[in-house]
Amino acid sequence: MNQNIFVISGLGADHTVFFKLDLPGYTLVHVKWIPTAKGETLTAYARRLLPQITEKKPIVLGLSLGGMLAVEVSQLIETKKVISLSSITNYKELPFYFKLSGWLRLQKILPIYFFSKGNRFTQWIFGVKKQDDREILNQVFVNLEKNFLLWALNAVLTWNRKQMPANVYRIHGSSDLILPRRKKSNYDEIIQKGTHLMLLDQNEQVSTAILKELKA
């Protein structure tokens, strides 16, 4: 019988971006996004996701924003493994320009319409190169609820997690432009030339890295 992995995707995206993962012996159970509450923290939101995680000591995999939520889940319940993909594990790892944006509350005045659909900038910064991957990313932005985007930006920029939990396995790309690799941070697996959405165009390497940890 396959073992379940509870998956939290990034920035309101659905499970589409995970379809290239190849994890024999495991079944991906996608945690669905739920409506946010005004001013809700990542911790509070993660707590409201818990009813969807229906096993004791689950394996939780989070991508980007989902990785931050997976970290919060691991502090609320006992987990077997937490796998963080293209993400950060505490506020200190946010790039300086994100922290500055948070201090200045720029998330309140960002031109959200710019992200209402995919464009060359979003394709570049997320690191998608193939046409089919671009179409997947474009659709993610088309489906993204603007209220959710505003909440997510504010929640990330005001995150107060100060230390990396001990039970997190980290996979990161060396060419991630959204959450760049930090020299002082600890990573368990670096995917060379991997971008923020490396699970699309380097899915074999990402799958291998995940399986290595699952079987450890």
C-alpha positions in Angstrom: 0.0 0.0 0.0 1.3 3.4 -0.9 2.2 5.9 1.8 0.6 9.3 1.8 2.5 12.6 1.4 0.4 15.6 2.3 1.3 18.4 -0.1 0.9 22.1 0.3 1.5 24.0 -2.9 2.7 27.5 -3.4 0.9 30.9 -3.4 -2.6 29.5 -3.9 -1.7 27.3 -6.8 -3.4 24.0 -7.3 -1.8 20.6 -7.5 -1.0 21.0 -11.3 2.7 22.0 -10.6 3.3 18.6 -8.9 2.2 16.4 -11.7 5.7 15.6 -13.0 6.9 14.3 -9.6 7.7 10.6 -9.8 7.6 9.0 -6.3 6.9 5.3 -6.5 5.3 3.9 -3.4 3.9 7.2 -2.3 0.6 9.0 -3.0 0.3 12.8 -3.0 -2.6 14.0 -1.0 -3.1 17.7 -1.8 -4.1 20.0 1.0 -6.6 22.5 -0.4 -6.4 26.2 0.1 -9.2 27.6 2.2 -10.5 31.2 2.5 -8.2 33.5 4.5 -9.1 35.8 7.3 -8.0 39.4 7.4 -4.8 39.8 9.3 -4.4 36.0 9.7 -0.8 34.8 10.4 0.8 31.9 8.7 0.6 30.0 12.0 -3.1 30.6 12.4 -3.8 29.6 8.7 -1.7 26.4 9.1 -3.8 25.5 12.1 -6.9 25.7 10.1 -5.4 23.4 7.4 -4.8 20.7 10.0 -8.2 18.9 9.6 -7.1 18.0 6.0 -4.0 16.2 7.4 -5.7 13.0 8.5 -2.8 10.9 9.7 -0.8 10.8 12.8 2.9 11.7 12.3 2.3 12.6 8.6 4.9 13.3 5.9 4.4 16.9 4.7 5.8 18.4 1.6 5.6 22.1 1.0 6.5 24.3 -2.0 7.5 27.9 -1.6 4.7 29.5 0.5 3.5 25.9 1.2 7.0 25.1 2.6 6.5 27.9 5.2 3.1 26.5 6.1 4.6 23.0 6.3 7.1 24.4 8.8 4.2 25.9 10.8 2.3 22.5 10.7 5.4 20.8 12.1 5.2 23.1 15.1 1.6 22.3 15.7 1.6 18.5 15.3 4.1 15.7 15.4 5.3 14.9 11.9 7.3 12.0 10.5 9.1 14.2 7.9 8.8 17.7 6.6 10.2 18.4 3.1 10.7 22.0 2.2 11.0 22.7 -1.5 12.1 26.1 -2.9 11.2 27.7 0.4 12.5 29.3 3.6 12.2 28.0 7.1 12.3 31.3 9.1 12.0 35.0 8.7 15.7 35.6 8.8 16.0 33.8 5.4 13.8 36.3 3.6 15.8 38.4 1.1 16.6 41.9 2.4 14.4 43.5 -0.3 11.4 41.5 1.0 12.1 42.5 4.6 12.3 46.1 3.5 9.0 45.8 1.6 7.5 44.5 4.8 8.9 47.3 7.0 7.6 49.9 4.5 4.3 48.0 4.1 4.7 48.0 0.3 2.5 45.0 0.0 -0.4 47.3 0.7 0.2 49.3 -2.5 1.6 46.7 -4.9 0.1 46.8 -8.5 -1.7 43.4 -8.0 -3.1 43.6 -11.6 0.5 42.9 -12.8 0.1 39.4 -11.4 -3.4 38.8 -12.8 -1.9 36.7 -15.6 1.4 35.3 -16.6 3.9 37.5 -18.4 7.5 37.5 -19.4 8.6 38.8 -16.1 6.8 36.2 -14.0 8.1 33.5 -16.3 11.6 34.7 -15.9 11.6 35.1 -12.2 9.9 31.8 -11.6 12.4 30.2 -14.0 10.1 28.5 -16.5 11.6 28.0 -19.9 9.6 25.4 -21.8 6.3 26.5 -23.5 4.2 23.9 -21.7 5.7 25.0 -18.3 5.0 28.6 -19.2 1.3 27.7 -19.9 1.1 26.0 -16.5 2.5 29.0 -14.7 0.3 31.4 -16.6 -2.8 29.4 -15.6 -1.7 29.5 -12.0 -1.8 33.3 -12.1 -5.1 33.4 -13.9 -6.6 31.2 -11.2 -5.0 33.0 -8.3 -7.5 35.0 -6.2 -6.2 38.5 -5.7 -7.4 38.6 -2.0 -5.3 35.5 -1.4 -2.3 37.1 -3.0 -2.6 40.1 -0.8 -3.0 38.0 2.3 0.0 35.8 1.4 2.3 38.8 0.8 1.3 40.3 4.1 1.6 37.0 6.0 5.0 36.2 4.6 6.4 39.7 5.1 5.2 39.8 8.8 6.2 36.1 9.6 7.8 35.9 13.0 9.3 32.4 12.9 12.9 33.1 14.0 14.6 29.7 14.0 14.7 26.8 11.6 12.9 23.7 13.1 15.1 20.7 13.5 12.9 18.2 11.5 12.9 19.9 8.1 14.6 18.5 5.0 15.4 21.2 2.6 15.7 21.0 -1.2 16.6 24.2 -3.0 17.7 25.4 -6.5 21.0 27.1 -7.0 19.4 29.6 -9.4 16.2 30.4 -7.5 15.5 34.1 -8.1 12.4 34.5 -5.8 14.0 33.0 -2.7 17.7 33.0 -3.5 20.0 30.4 -1.9 21.6 31.9 1.2 25.2 31.1 2.0 24.6 31.0 5.8 21.5 28.8 5.6 21.6 25.0 5.8 20.3 23.0 2.8 20.2 19.3 2.5 20.1 19.1 -1.3 21.0 21.8 -3.8 19.7 21.2 -7.4 22.3 22.8 -9.7 20.7 25.4 -12.0 17.4 24.7 -10.2 14.9 27.6 -10.3 11.9 28.4 -8.1 9.8 26.0 -10.1 12.5 23.4 -10.7 10.0 20.7 -10.1 8.7 21.3 -13.6 11.8 21.3 -15.7 14.1 19.4 -13.3 11.5 17.0 -12.0 13.8 14.0 -12.2 16.4 15.5 -9.9 13.8 16.8 -7.5 12.0 13.4 -7.4 15.3 11.7 -6.7 16.2 14.1 -3.9 12.8 13.6 -2.3 13.0 9.8 -2.5 16.4 9.8 -1.0 15.1 11.5 2.1 12.0 9.4 2.3 14.0 6.2 2.2 16.7 7.4 4.6 
